[in-house]
């Protein structure tokens, strides 16, 4: 192969080029990161306020840890530990195989999951269970707005086009949240919404989705 030093004029042989993978503009956006930090601080203050009554209610309903953590896949598939208020009984993950999956594809959902506690159902309807994720946002593993954070088990089953959704940070909210929440039962629909978010992304679109999320949560649309 002709080296750069020996390349002669008129030589039609083409040198191989190293093409760096394209980085989504949201990753390098300082404005998005500032919005994330500002929102995370406000969210963590609210989390601290509601944590005490949530903890007390949990001990009467289903004693155990107030928080639940699980390893999820973030940007480019990087694993991180996500945090939530616990909405299920202790050791619920070990009993998942006993519950019917009502969703289609590489997600798990059941509208009447028997593992969910009474307090947990309230937390899910109000989305309060998601509030500890503001810590993940502050750390930089997540964003206020992004794609749904998948589990390692889900990613292990991905086909090629599914990995496209991992090119942005996962978010506390996103298109799937404002367009159906728990009513979206087909994984391919989530993928389409995640990819559409990447195409439409801008700081204004993030703000739009945040405002719409607040409205959806207040009217409890699609919650279970």
N, C-alpha and C positions, 0 to 999 in steps of 0.2 A: 504494500500500500504506500502511496506517495506521502511523505511527511510534509508538514507545513514548510520546512526549510527548503525542500526540494521541489516544491510545487512550481511548475512552469506555466507560463502564459499559454493558453490554448488547451491545456490538459483538462479534459472534461470529467475526469474522475472526481467525485464529491467526497469530501471528508465527512466522517460521521459527526454529528452534532449532539451535544448533551443537552437535552431539553428538560428544564426544571419543571416540576409539577406546578400548575397554576394555583396560586393562593387566592381564596375567596376574599374580596375586598373588606368584608366585615371583620376579618381576623386582624388586619392592620389598622383598623379604624380607631383612632384615639378618642373620637367623640363617642363611639359606642361603648368603649371601655369606661369613660367618665360617667356615662349614663348608667352603666352596670354598677359601678362603685357607689354612686349616689343612691340608686334604687336599693342596692343591697343593704346599705346602712339604715335606710328608713325601714326596710323589711325586717331587719334584725332587731330593731327597737320594738316593732310590733310583736315579733316572735317572742321577745323577752317578756312582754306584758301578758301575752296569752298563755305562756308556758306554764305558769303556776296553776291557774284554774284547769287547764288541760291535764296536768299531772295529777291533780286531786281527783278529777272525774275518772281518769284511767284506773286509779287504784281501787275505786269503788266498783268499776265495771269489769276490768280485766287486769289484775295486778301484774306489774312487770315494768320493763324499761319504758321511759317516755319517748325515747327516740328509736328509730329503725334505720339501719344503714344497709346498703347493698352496693356491690361493685357494678358500675355501669361503664359503657364505652363512650368516650367523648370525642374531641377533635381527632380526626385520622385514626380513630379506634383506640386512643389512649385510655387505659382503665383508670377510673377514679372512684372514690367512695361517696355515694350520694346519701343525703340525710333527709329524713322525714319524721314527722310525729307518727308514732306507731298507731296504725289503724286496724291491725289484725291481732289475733291471739299470738301468744309466744310460740316460736318455732313453726310459724305458718308456712315458711318455704318448704319445710319437709313434708307438708301435707298437700302440696299443690297437685300432686298426681291423683288425689282423691276427688278433685273438683273438675267438673266439665269445662272445657274451654269453649266459649261461645263465639270466639273471634276466629277469623280466617287468616292464615299466614303466620308470620313469625312474631306474634304477640299473644299475650294471655289475658283474657277478660271474662268475667262472669258477673252478670248484673246482681245476682243474689248469692254471692260468694259467702258460704257459711263461716268462713274464717274471720270475716270482718266483724268487729265488735260494735256494740251500740254507739259508743262514743266515736268509734272509727267511722261509722256511717255519717255522723254529723260532721266530722272533720273533712270527709271526702266531699260531702254536699257543698260545704262552704269553702273548700280548697285550703282550709287551714293546715291540713296535713303536709302541704307543699312548702310551708313557710320556712322550715329549717334549711331549705335549699338556697336561701339567700346567702348562707355561709359558703356554699359551693360557688356562688356567683362572685362573692368577695375574693375568694381564693383564686379565681380565674379559670376554674374547671368548667363552669357553665356561664351562660349569659341570661339576662332577663328574658330575651326573646331568641329563639333558635329552633332546633329540631327536637323531637322527642328522644330522650336519652335511652338507648337500648341496653339490654343486659348482654353479658358475654355469651350466654347460651343462644340468644337470638342472633347475634352477629355471626356465630359459628355456622349458622344455617343460611347466611346471606348468599344471594346470587350476585353477579358482577354489578348490575345496575343499582343494587341496594347500597353499595358502599359509597355512592355519590352523596348520600344524605349525611355522611360523616365528615364532609368538607367544611362544615361550620360547627361552632360550638353548640352543644345541646342547650335548650332553654327551659326556664320554668314555664314559659308559655310559648305559643307559636300558632301557626295556622290550624293545626289539629285541635287546639284548645278552644279557639273561637268558632270553629265550624262543626262542632259536634261533641267534643270531649269524649265521654264514655260511649256515645252513640256510634262512634266510628269503629266498626268491627272488622274491617278489611285492611290488612297490613299494606296492601298496594295503594290504598287510598291515602294512608299516612305518608307513604313514600312520595306520592304525587304532590301532596301538600308541602312536604319538606323541600322538595326540589323547586316547587313554585316559589316558596319563600326565598330560596337562594337567588332565583332569577329576579325577583321583585325587590330584593333587599335595598333599603336605604334607612337612614336614621329616622326619617319621617314615617316610614312604614313600620319600624319598630314601635314608635310612639303610638301609631294608629292601632297596632295589635295589642299594646298594653292597655289602652283605653277600652278597646272592645272586650278584652279579657275581664276587666273590672265589671263591665255591664253584664257579661255572661255569668260571672260568678254571683253577682247580686241577684239575678233572676233565676239562678241555679239551673240554667239550661244545660241539658245533657249530663247532669251530675248523677252519680249513683253511690 
